[in-house]
Amino acid sequence: MKKGVSWLAIGLAAVVTLIACAANINSLVINRDTGTKQWNIHNPILASDIKVLAVKEETKDGILFVNILLKNGWHMPIGGKLKVLFYDQNGVELADPWGWHQILLEAAQEQWFKFVAPEKAAEVSKIKLMLRGVNRYAAR
């Protein structure tokens, strides 16, 4: 009976760990005024599994586009969610009409994701990119 309880405890701990890893969100805050970037890593495993290779801004007709290059750093398909928030000069979050975007990446795949700011480029002071892991097998 003791062995059964031990395996149950190990299984429960594994499930709790997986849920905790999926719930944590890593973020990157880009201050457009100073050009500084600040990472907030709450899940180091996710940071190595879904890597942000590049963030590029482009402005067309006053509209701000943010292009994000992600890479699956794991040897299997992986799923997650990506969200981008925009802030004005006073640090107030602008309306978020886009929400979370599902991402599915095959092993070692790189993919660009494009977001459009809800306000004119001149009104956006900060950009916050957020990544949330779903699980390593969600792409299948």
C-alpha positions in Angstrom: 0.0 0.0 0.0 2.8 2.4 0.8 4.2 2.0 -2.8 0.8 2.9 -4.2 0.7 6.0 -2.1 4.2 7.0 -3.1 3.4 6.7 -6.9 0.2 8.7 -6.3 2.1 11.4 -4.5 4.7 11.5 -7.3 2.0 11.7 -10.0 0.1 14.4 -8.2 3.3 16.4 -7.8 4.1 16.1 -11.5 0.6 17.3 -12.4 0.9 20.3 -10.0 4.3 21.2 -11.5 2.9 21.0 -15.1 0.0 23.2 -14.1 2.3 25.7 -12.4 4.6 25.9 -15.4 1.7 26.5 -17.7 0.2 29.2 -15.5 3.4 31.3 -15.3 3.8 34.2 -17.8 7.1 35.5 -19.0 7.1 39.1 -20.3 9.3 41.6 -22.1 8.6 45.3 -21.6 10.0 47.6 -24.3 10.2 51.3 -23.5 10.0 53.0 -26.9 11.1 56.4 -25.4 14.4 55.1 -24.0 14.9 52.0 -26.1 15.3 49.8 -23.1 14.1 46.2 -22.7 13.2 44.5 -19.4 12.6 40.7 -19.1 10.4 39.3 -16.4 11.0 35.6 -16.3 8.7 33.6 -14.0 9.1 30.3 -15.9 12.7 29.6 -16.9 11.6 26.3 -18.7 9.2 28.3 -20.9 12.0 30.8 -21.6 14.2 28.1 -23.1 11.3 26.3 -24.8 9.8 29.3 -26.6 12.5 31.8 -27.4 12.0 35.4 -28.5 14.6 35.9 -31.3 13.6 39.4 -32.4 11.1 42.2 -31.9 10.8 44.7 -34.7 8.6 47.8 -35.0 7.5 49.3 -38.2 5.2 52.4 -38.7 3.1 52.8 -41.8 0.8 55.8 -42.1 1.1 56.5 -38.4 0.1 52.9 -37.5 2.5 50.9 -35.3 3.1 47.2 -36.2 5.1 45.0 -33.9 6.6 41.9 -35.5 7.8 39.1 -33.1 10.0 36.2 -34.1 9.6 33.1 -31.9 11.5 29.9 -32.0 10.7 26.5 -30.5 13.8 25.6 -28.6 12.6 22.2 -27.8 12.9 19.0 -29.9 9.2 18.3 -30.0 6.1 20.4 -31.1 5.1 23.0 -28.5 2.0 25.1 -27.8 1.6 28.4 -26.0 -0.1 31.7 -26.0 1.2 35.2 -27.0 -0.2 38.6 -26.1 1.0 42.1 -26.7 -0.2 45.1 -24.7 0.4 48.7 -25.5 0.8 51.7 -23.1 0.4 55.4 -23.5 2.8 58.2 -22.4 1.3 58.1 -18.9 1.7 54.3 -18.5 -2.0 53.6 -19.0 -2.8 50.4 -20.8 -4.5 51.0 -24.1 -7.6 49.0 -25.0 -6.7 45.4 -25.9 -8.9 44.3 -28.8 -6.7 41.3 -29.7 -6.4 39.2 -26.5 -4.3 36.0 -26.4 -3.1 34.3 -29.6 -2.6 30.6 -29.7 0.9 29.6 -31.0 1.8 26.2 -32.2 5.4 25.6 -33.2 7.0 22.4 -34.6 10.4 21.3 -33.3 13.0 24.0 -33.9 10.5 26.1 -36.0 10.8 29.8 -36.2 7.8 31.9 -37.0 6.9 35.7 -37.2 3.8 37.0 -35.4 2.4 40.5 -36.2 0.4 42.8 -33.9 -1.1 46.2 -34.6 -1.3 48.8 -31.9 -4.8 50.0 -31.0 -3.6 53.7 -31.2 -1.3 55.7 -33.5 2.4 55.0 -33.1 3.1 58.4 -31.6 0.7 57.6 -28.7 2.4 54.3 -27.7 5.2 54.6 -25.2 5.6 51.0 -24.0 5.0 47.6 -25.4 4.6 44.5 -23.3 5.0 41.1 -24.9 3.7 38.2 -22.8 4.3 34.5 -23.3 2.4 31.7 -21.6 3.1 28.0 -22.0 0.3 25.6 -22.6 2.3 22.4 -23.0 5.0 20.8 -25.0 2.6 18.4 -26.9 -0.2 20.9 -27.6 0.8 21.3 -31.2 -0.4 17.8 -32.1 
